[in-house]
Amino acid sequence: MTDFVVNVPLRDSVEQSRFVAVLDAFAERRSSACDNSEDAFVIVRTEIVDGAVRKTVIFQEQDAAEHFIALWDDGRAA
């Protein structure tokens, strides 16, 4: 099985809050759209390097990763 990895650097607390909101919205949409709850499986890791926060989001499906990226692009600019 191939994992699809998305790295999201977060510059400040505002972006961190937006990330959480986007991740929540993504999870809600995916869980309501999936017949099998395992299809909505996502792993999120937090790394802090030199004081900078980076989230690594791991998906089982490419379309889920692409959907999240689209949501994040919209949410980050909000």
Summary of the structure (lengths in Angstrom):
residues: 78
radius of gyration: 12.6
end to end distance: 34.3
largest distance: 41.4
contacts: 195
relative contact order: 0.27
helix: 53%
strand: 29%
